[in-house]
Amino acid sequence: MADRTIRVVLDFERRCQHAEIRCRTCRRTVILPPKMIAKVYGPLTHVADAERRSRCRECGGRGATIRGVFREYHG
């Protein structure tokens, strides 16, 4: 289930959260930084639309679950 407190992709940058994207078919998980997810989906895209548009590179399945994850910066 997606994190419903984040409604628009731009909210990932506002809250400094990474996006955990999990394929609904094969359960493969990818974690993207906030700037990357805004670049891929567009900053004003709703998370529900981004979930429907997602396609897995591993199995080719459509649909994903996107939720916010707090990550520490080690740079």
Backbone torsions as a table, in degrees:
resi	resn	phi	psi	omega
1	MET	NA	135.7	-177.5
2	ALA	-75.6	157.5	176.3
3	ASP	-76.5	108.1	-173.6
4	ARG	-78.2	-7.8	175.4
5	THR	-72.2	-20.6	176.1
6	ILE	-101.2	110.6	-175.5
7	ARG	-102.1	-29.5	-177.5
8	VAL	-124.0	148.2	-177.2
9	VAL	-58.4	-31.2	179.6
10	LEU	-62.6	-24.8	179.3
11	ASP	-64.0	-23.8	176.6
12	PHE	-63.0	-40.7	178.4
13	GLU	-72.0	-38.4	-179.6
14	ARG	-63.7	-35.4	-177.5
15	ARG	-98.3	2.4	-179.6
16	CYS	55.0	46.3	179.0
17	GLN	-113.5	144.5	170.9
18	HIS	-83.1	163.0	179.5
19	ALA	-108.5	125.0	173.8
20	GLU	-96.1	117.2	-178.4
21	ILE	-110.5	120.0	-177.3
22	ARG	-119.8	126.0	178.7
23	CYS	-67.0	136.0	179.5
24	ARG	-76.6	-21.4	-177.5
25	THR	-86.1	-56.6	-174.1
26	CYS	-105.9	-3.7	178.4
27	ARG	67.2	19.8	175.5
28	ARG	-68.1	137.6	-176.4
29	THR	-117.0	134.1	176.5
30	VAL	-129.4	137.8	177.9
31	ILE	-114.3	123.2	-178.7
32	LEU	-113.9	143.0	174.5
33	PRO	-70.9	161.9	-175.2
34	PRO	-59.3	-39.2	-179.5
35	LYS	-68.1	-35.0	-179.5
36	MET	-69.5	-42.2	-179.6
37	ILE	-67.9	-33.0	176.2
38	ALA	-68.5	-34.0	178.6
39	LYS	-71.7	-38.0	-177.5
40	VAL	-72.6	-47.5	-172.7
41	TYR	-101.8	-18.4	-174.6
42	GLY	94.6	139.8	-171.3
43	PRO	-67.6	-27.4	-176.4
44	LEU	-101.9	13.3	177.7
45	THR	-76.5	133.8	176.1
46	HIS	-69.3	147.4	-177.9
47	VAL	-62.4	-36.7	178.7
48	ALA	-62.3	-38.9	177.1
49	ASP	-68.8	-39.0	178.2
50	ALA	-65.3	-36.2	177.2
51	GLU	-63.4	-40.8	179.6
52	ARG	-70.2	-34.2	-177.6
53	ARG	-77.2	-17.4	-173.7
54	SER	-67.4	141.4	175.7
55	ARG	-132.1	132.9	-177.0
56	CYS	-77.1	136.7	176.6
57	ARG	-78.1	-24.1	-177.0
58	GLU	-78.4	-55.2	-173.8
59	CYS	-107.5	-15.2	-179.2
60	GLY	83.2	4.8	-178.6
61	GLY	-72.9	150.7	178.1
62	ARG	-97.5	149.8	177.3
63	GLY	96.0	138.0	-179.2
64	ALA	-151.0	167.0	172.8
65	THR	-111.9	125.9	-178.7
66	ILE	-116.6	128.6	177.3
67	ARG	-141.8	157.8	-179.7
68	GLY	-82.6	139.3	179.7
69	VAL	-133.0	131.0	174.7
70	PHE	-81.8	129.0	179.3
71	ARG	-127.4	143.5	175.9
72	GLU	-83.3	144.5	178.4
73	TYR	-92.4	122.2	177.5
74	HIS	-117.3	81.7	-176.1
75	GLY	-128.2	NA	NA
